[in-house]
């Protein structure tokens, strides 16, 4: 699937009326996010598979669609990398279109690496949207947090559960040093 394919799919998902806008508001998504410089919301009928991917389907379940990609300046998207789908009744479960992104908000993380400041990390795409897309949301927990989040001053998680899960993932993926020996005896690294 190409960036142009993703752009076309998100364009179709982004074509909605005032009833949908009102539903976004009812979900607690601020107008600045709904009508911002960069379109971050769409809706589509989705068929999700157990492997974590989704595809458009005419008989599928209606879900919110959130893009991730390279922002264009001053507005829009230079290139979309993936589309995340979730249902508002189950915001803690989501699927990706291509499975190629680790985070929503990758550009925000990159900005914080350069400018400094703590990263606000959200437990669900809906929580991230409600926060005006300021911060990030982990999409694929197979990621390496040392690579994806390294270089930021601090991370503030929106829930204790998210903080504990991130701490576990940081330990699981911690770089291992070389084996250290002395006098022929191996010492744990």
C-alpha positions as CSV (number, residue, x, y, z in Angstrom):
1,X,0.0,0.0,0.0
2,X,1.4,3.4,-1.0
3,X,1.2,6.8,0.6
4,X,-1.1,7.8,-2.2
5,X,-3.4,4.9,-1.4
6,X,-3.5,5.9,2.3
7,X,-4.2,9.5,1.3
8,X,-7.1,8.4,-0.8
9,X,-8.5,6.2,1.9
10,X,-8.2,9.0,4.5
11,X,-9.7,11.5,2.1
12,X,-12.8,9.3,1.8
13,X,-12.9,8.8,5.6
14,X,-12.5,12.5,6.1
15,X,-15.7,13.3,4.1
16,X,-18.3,13.7,6.8
17,X,-21.1,16.1,7.8
18,X,-22.2,18.1,10.8
19,X,-23.8,15.1,12.6
20,X,-20.3,13.5,12.8
21,X,-18.7,16.7,13.9
22,X,-21.2,16.9,16.7
23,X,-20.4,13.3,17.7
24,X,-16.7,14.2,17.8
25,X,-17.6,17.1,20.2
26,X,-19.7,14.7,22.3
27,X,-16.6,12.5,22.6
28,X,-14.7,15.4,24.1
29,X,-12.6,16.1,21.1
30,X,-11.9,19.9,21.0
31,X,-12.8,22.0,18.0
32,X,-9.1,22.9,17.6
33,X,-8.5,19.2,16.9
34,X,-11.5,18.7,14.7
35,X,-10.9,21.8,12.6
36,X,-7.1,22.2,13.0
37,X,-4.5,22.9,10.3
38,X,-3.9,19.2,9.9
39,X,-6.9,16.9,9.4
40,X,-6.7,14.2,12.1
41,X,-10.1,12.6,12.1
42,X,-12.1,10.5,9.8
43,X,-14.7,7.7,9.9
44,X,-15.1,4.6,7.8
45,X,-16.7,1.2,7.8
46,X,-13.9,-1.2,8.8
47,X,-13.3,-4.9,9.0
48,X,-10.6,-5.6,11.6
49,X,-8.6,-8.8,11.6
50,X,-7.1,-10.6,14.6
51,X,-3.6,-9.7,13.5
52,X,-4.1,-6.0,14.2
53,X,-4.7,-4.7,10.7
54,X,-8.0,-3.3,9.2
55,X,-9.4,-2.8,5.8
56,X,-12.3,-0.8,4.5
57,X,-15.5,-2.9,4.1
58,X,-19.0,-1.8,3.1
59,X,-20.6,-4.0,5.8
60,X,-17.9,-3.3,8.4
61,X,-18.3,-1.5,11.8
62,X,-18.1,2.3,11.8
63,X,-14.8,3.4,13.4
64,X,-12.8,6.6,13.8
65,X,-9.8,6.8,11.6
66,X,-6.7,8.7,12.7
67,X,-3.7,9.3,10.4
68,X,0.0,9.2,11.2
69,X,2.6,10.6,8.9
70,X,4.9,13.4,7.9
71,X,3.2,16.8,8.5
72,X,3.4,19.4,5.8
73,X,4.1,23.0,6.7
74,X,2.1,25.0,7.4
75,X,-0.7,22.5,7.2
76,X,-1.9,19.2,5.9
77,X,0.2,16.0,5.4
78,X,3.3,15.7,3.3
79,X,2.9,11.9,3.4
80,X,0.7,9.5,5.4
81,X,2.5,6.4,6.9
82,X,-0.5,4.6,8.4
83,X,-4.1,5.0,9.5
84,X,-5.3,3.9,12.9
85,X,-8.9,2.7,13.4
86,X,-10.8,2.3,16.7
87,X,-14.4,2.2,17.9
88,X,-15.4,4.8,20.5
89,X,-17.1,2.1,22.6
90,X,-13.8,0.3,22.9
91,X,-11.1,3.0,22.7
92,X,-8.4,0.8,24.2
93,X,-8.4,-1.5,21.2
94,X,-7.2,-0.4,17.8
95,X,-6.0,-1.6,14.4
96,X,-3.6,-0.1,11.8
97,X,-4.0,-0.1,8.1
98,X,-0.4,-1.1,7.2
99,X,1.2,-1.9,10.6
100,X,4.1,0.5,10.0
101,X,3.9,3.1,12.8
102,X,4.8,2.7,16.5
103,X,3.2,6.0,17.7
104,X,0.6,8.6,17.0
105,X,2.4,11.9,17.4
106,X,5.8,11.0,16.1
107,X,6.4,14.5,14.8
108,X,5.6,15.9,18.3
109,X,8.3,13.5,19.8
110,X,10.8,14.7,17.3
111,X,10.0,18.3,18.1
112,X,10.5,17.7,21.8
113,X,13.9,16.1,21.1
114,X,15.0,19.3,19.5
115,X,13.3,21.9,21.7
116,X,13.1,20.1,25.0
117,X,10.2,19.6,27.4
118,X,8.4,16.6,28.7
119,X,6.4,14.3,26.5
120,X,2.8,13.6,27.4
121,X,1.9,10.0,26.6
122,X,-1.7,8.9,26.2
123,X,-3.1,5.4,26.7
124,X,-5.5,5.5,23.8
125,X,-5.9,7.3,20.5
126,X,-9.2,8.8,21.9
127,X,-7.4,10.2,24.9
128,X,-4.7,11.6,22.6
129,X,-7.4,13.3,20.4
130,X,-9.1,14.7,23.5
131,X,-5.8,16.3,24.5
132,X,-5.6,18.0,21.1
133,X,-3.0,15.6,19.7
134,X,-0.3,17.2,21.9
135,X,1.9,14.4,22.9
136,X,1.9,10.8,21.7
137,X,0.1,7.5,21.9
138,X,1.8,4.1,21.6
139,X,0.2,2.1,18.8
140,X,2.5,-0.9,18.5
141,X,3.8,-2.2,21.8
142,X,6.4,-4.3,19.9
143,X,8.3,-1.0,19.5
144,X,11.7,-0.2,21.0
145,X,11.0,2.7,23.4
146,X,14.7,3.6,23.6
147,X,14.6,4.4,19.8
148,X,11.0,5.8,19.6
149,X,11.0,7.9,22.8
150,X,14.7,8.3,23.5
151,X,16.1,11.9,23.7
152,X,13.0,13.4,25.4
153,X,13.5,15.1,28.8
154,X,10.8,13.2,30.6
155,X,7.6,11.3,29.9
156,X,4.3,12.0,31.7
157,X,1.8,9.1,31.2
158,X,-1.9,9.8,31.5
159,X,-2.6,6.6,33.6
160,X,-0.6,4.5,36.1
161,X,-1.4,1.4,34.0
162,X,0.3,3.1,31.0
163,X,3.3,4.1,33.1
164,X,3.8,0.6,34.4
165,X,3.5,-0.9,30.9
166,X,6.0,1.5,29.5
167,X,8.5,0.8,32.4
168,X,8.1,-2.9,31.7
169,X,8.8,-2.4,28.0
170,X,11.8,-0.2,28.7
171,X,13.3,-3.0,30.9
172,X,12.5,-5.7,28.2
173,X,14.2,-3.7,25.5
174,X,17.1,-2.4,27.5
175,X,20.4,-2.6,25.6
176,X,22.6,-5.4,27.0
177,X,26.2,-4.6,27.5
178,X,29.1,-6.9,26.5
179,X,30.0,-9.9,28.7
180,X,32.5,-8.8,31.3
181,X,35.1,-11.3,32.4
182,X,37.9,-11.3,35.0
183,X,40.6,-14.0,35.4
184,X,38.6,-16.3,33.2
185,X,35.4,-16.0,35.2
186,X,32.4,-14.6,33.6
187,X,30.6,-11.7,35.4
188,X,27.0,-10.8,34.6
189,X,26.7,-7.7,32.5
